[in-house]
Structures are given as C-alpha cells and as structure tokens.
Amino acid sequence: MKNYKLIIILFFIGLSSIFAQQKKFITYKVLQGETIQSISKNLSITPYDLLKLNPDVKDNIKVGDLIIIPNKDYNPEKDIENSDLSSIGVKDIIVDNFIYHEVLKKETLYSLLKKFEVSIDELNSLNPLLVNDGLKEGQILKIPVKISAIQIFEKEKLTQPYLVKAKETKFSIAKIFGISIAYLEELNPKIKQKGLQFDDVILVPSKVVKNSELKTYKIEKQETLFGLSNKFGVSQEELKAVNPQLEKGVIAGMLIKIPSIENAIDKYFNDKSLENIHINIAMMLPFKSKRDSLDFENDRILNITTDFYFGAIQAMDSLKNQGLSIHMKVYDTENSEYISKKLSAKSEFEDYDVVIGPMYLKNIKAVSESLTYRKAMIISPITTKDHSKIINKNLVQEVASKENLALEMLHFIKSNYANQKMLVIADENKIESYINNQIFKEIQALDSTKQVTIIKPVKGYIKPEVFKENISEEIENWVFVLGNNEAFLRDIFNNLGVLSEENKITLFSFEKGKSYDKINNNFLSRVNYHYPTSTFLDRDSKAYSNFRSRYKKTYYVDPSKYAIDGFDITYDILMRLSVNNDLINQGTSQRIATKYNFIENTSGGIINQGVFIIKYEELELKIVE
C-alpha cells in the first residue's frame, strides 16, 4: 500500500516536472513598444541572432506577435527530450531527472544495471536500503536519467527551431523541409504521441531540400546508398526523404531524385574588402625574454612560440597589403599564470579588439578572468584541452577538442552507415572512459537489430585467429578502434593489414595519436583507415606554396606546423573581425591547413568545430569530408 501511494504521489509530481521541462527555445509574445532591437538587448543577443530564429519576421513585429526566443534558463543536463527513454516502463515516473522504478518480479541487480546503464556504486549511493536489505520485488528505486551530450550536439548541429502555425500539419511541415513525417517525429518524439500543438516550438532540419532543384539520376550497377551519399554530398536520410523507394534497397536502373541543399545560414565565409578598417591587437606569448639566454636548441616552448609569432607576422603583412590597418603590441607572459593576469589587468587592454594568446590553458583562464567585462575577443590558439569551465563569451578555442573530433567522426559514420558489419576493438578498459562509452553507445545505435562485436586484448595481446573469426567475407567490415597504445595498434594493423583483399575493411579511429605514425602505411591503406583531424596540410596546394615562398624568403627556413598555425589563426580571426564579431554565424572558411567553423560551447564561449575527415587511399592521404 505504501509503495502504491508513493507511485501515485510521484506520478503527480512527475507530471508537473515533465510539463516544466526546460526547452532551449520558447515562445514570447511581443509587448507594446517593443522592437527587435529592444527584445534582443533584453535577451543579451544580437538582432541578427533573433531574426535568424524568426526568419519570417523581417524586423516588422507588432504587439501580440509570437516569436521564438532562447530560453535563458535552459540546462542541457535537464533536457529529457535528448535522453534515451527506451528503457522506461509503463509504471516508471520521471521526477527532476531521476527515474523512480518499481522492482518487478524476476528482475535482478545485473538486469537493472544493464537496462538503465547505471553503475552499482551509483545505484547504491541513491538507494542506501539496497546495501542493507538487498533487492526485493516491489521496492522503489531512484535511478538517474542519462543525458547524452553527443545526442544533444548532433541534434543541435543539424536542426533549427520552428514555430508551429495555425492549421499546419506534420505533412505540411515535412513537405516544407523536404523530409519524411517519420524523420520529423524522430526529431520531436513528443509530437508522435501528442500531435502538433499550435504555437509550439519544434525542431526541423537546418538544411532545406529545394524540390524545384531536384536532379534525376539513373542508378548504375553495383552502386550503394553509401556510395550515392558520398557521390552527391547529401546524407542517406535526405536521399530517402525524396526517394521513398530507396527504403526497399538500391536497384540498378532505378531513377532517383538528387536534392540540392541550401543551408539555413551561409555555408561559407567569404573574405571582404579591408579598406578603412582598423584593428588593435595584443599578442600574449611565452617568449621568456627576461632569461639570461634563450636556448632555441632545447626549449620546445620557445621554438613553438617563435614559429607561431613569425607565422602571425606573415598574416598581418598580408592583411595590411589588402588595406587593413593594424596596431599590434606583444606581451611576454613568460608562461606564468601570475604575469598573464597582471598584464591583462592593465587599462590599455580596454582598447584591444582581440587578444591572441596566451598559449596554455592555465594562462588563458587567468586572462579570461581579467577581461570578462571587456570587449576583446580572447584567442586560445593551440591547446585542445577542455575550455568549457572558463566563463567568458568572448573566449575562442581555435583548435577542435578531442570530443569535437570524435563527434565529427561519429557524424560522418552515421551519415554513411549502410548495413556494414561493426566491430569495436578496445584497448583494455578504454571503452569505460566517458567519451569512448558515448562513442560505443552511438555505434550500437546505428542498428539496434545487430550485435556489435567487441574485441579486447587478453593479457595485452589479441590472437590472430580472433581477427579471422570475426571479419566477414560476405559484407564490408567497419572496425572502430578505441585506444592509442602503440603495441595495441600494431596488433590490430599487423593482423588486419595482411588479410586477403576479399575481406572488405574500413577502419575508423576517433583521434589519431602519435602511435599511428609508426604503423606501416601499406597496412593503413589496406584497411582504408579514416580519422578526424583539425589540420590537414596539402603541400601541393597553391596556398601553401605561396606562404612557404614568402616565409622562406624572410626567415630562410621552411615553415613549421606552428608557423602555419600562427598564419592561419591570425589571418582568419582578423579577417572575420573586420566583418563583425559574430563568429558563430559567419560560416566556414579554410586557410592553408585549417578549417574554421565556429559554434557556441557549453559555457557560452566559442569553439572551432572545423574538422577534416581523412582517409588513406593507395598510400596517399585524402580528404573525404
């Protein structure tokens, strides 16, 4: 009886909790005298951002209009809609991001841990009675809801908010965006159960399929959905949306429609005229110039700093030649947190438009704290470490983080999956780490009807027969590697790299550590190795050839990686700031070796998610995305 009462109480609390769930975007009714400018100011966003959320408004709002605005109270960690609720039973109640589950007959601790993807320590800490009394039928257990950061990232990256209008239906909205009703419901699970609600905010694709520009294509022999997706640069979902017959398979001779894609925002950033534009720059670099002597032979940081600075000078000279007026001052941080903070606290930093540096995270944090309320953009140039705990909306992380690399690789995999056999090879306990655990879940979710094969070393070694037993000869094998240990990788490539060509293999990693450089290139090509990277240098490109020529003429040596970084980062950020400060909505640019596509990170700052997907093909490296 007590349990029954508890379930009833939790049910009503749960109802209010569910209705109170935070959404990233909500509706707002325009009041008397309000304008786009005044509303955006109150929300601390730009008018451009507000109009981007409301493309039909065009700055002519009137009293009573409903518009979409960002929800300032939104917390992704409480976003139930972005979590996997497939394990929730009919009697289970969700309250404040916890599931209250009544233990059923024949349920065991092991089955519950597996069902709700929770650890025994986590379950015991939330349910002290389990430790003393053990698991019993009828108990009410408190279990945390798992929110997937990867699912949130993937959904936000590919979608935009949309305000449902009067008389609109699922069919009419799906038709506008060139997608199926099933895909619209996948983006918005709530509308599948409750239908569309007038004035509700739902998610729709950020890319619009323009039916007026569909091209007809005749499928040739042996072509696959994966190949068609790559060939025309559209996802498999987009192809299926305009060609429902593809759900039954790809047939030679079939006529299909190929959509052309128009991004909701400009896809590419175009360089602008720089005449009559002036920018003030501070460069904060660890030269350590106060030392008695500078040891360029043994001081790695000094070499990185100097090369970066030389590359940045080349970028500024190039921009000056295009008409940009630049005032630049260099500050030596001495790689000290204290000195970095002391320098950035100076009143002259009020006048800077951009601060390039410091190089390392601890110093970046110190400078960000000093400049929290100042206008300058703070550029973190080389570190891949997590910046999300630094609260400063003007902080820009120029290098994609390891998590971003993994997310972009996952996006590529999910867009091109076509029923391949999936194998995960994990180095000892690597699959238990947070990011690898998320990656594994996403791989499993590619096809819920298939079992993903997991291979792990036994006593530090994987027997050759294990590879032979698990590689299919009938269909293509997709192998996902989690781990960077050199011996572990040699084990994999020395075995897979010598298998017969009849065994079709594509191997993916989610980062490329230094250990991969020691693997035989023939083996890397044999397994069609794919990996994500934030930089890729084509030494035959005109951009690199021109830069190398100028650099060598000035400094008498070839440019290092850090010299190229210095050029790319400085050139791109100054060109973008010459247009406006809204880096997030400017589109993608590509310089000598780096792609730039800025998004907001979880702390409100900015991070570059420009990532190349690279593959080995016939002993050469090629960009596939």
Secondary structure, 3 states (H helix, E strand, C coil): CHHHHHHHHHHHHHHHHHHCCCCCEEEEECCCCCCHHHHHHHHCCCHHHHHHHCCCCCCCCCCCCEEEEECCCCCHHHCHHHECCCCCCCCCEEECCEEEEECCCCCCHHHHHHHHCCCHHHHHHHCCHHHHHCCCCCCEEEEECCECHHHHHHHHHHEEEEECCCCCCHHHHHHHCCCCHHHHHHHCHHHHHHCCCCCCEEEEECEEECHHHCEEEECCCCCCHHHHHHHHCCCHHHHHHHCHHHHHCCCCCCEEEECCEEECCCCECCCCCCCCCEEEEEEEECCCCCCCCCCCCCCHHHHHHHHHHHHHHHHHHHHHHCCCEEEEEEEECCCCHHHHHHHHCCHHHHHCCEEECCCCHHHHHHHHHHCCCCCCEEEECCCCCCCCCCCCCCEEECCCCHHHHHHHHHHHHHHHCCCCEEEEEECCCHHHCHHHHHHHHHHHHCCCCCCCEEECCECCECCHHHHHHHCCCCCCEEEEEECCCHHHHHHHHHHHCCCCCCCCEEEEECCCCHHHHHCCHHHHHHCCCEEEECECCCCCCHHHHHHHHHHHHHHCCCCCHHHHHHHHHHHHHHHHHHHCCCHHHCCEEECCCEEECEEECCCCCEEECCCEEEEEECCEEEECC
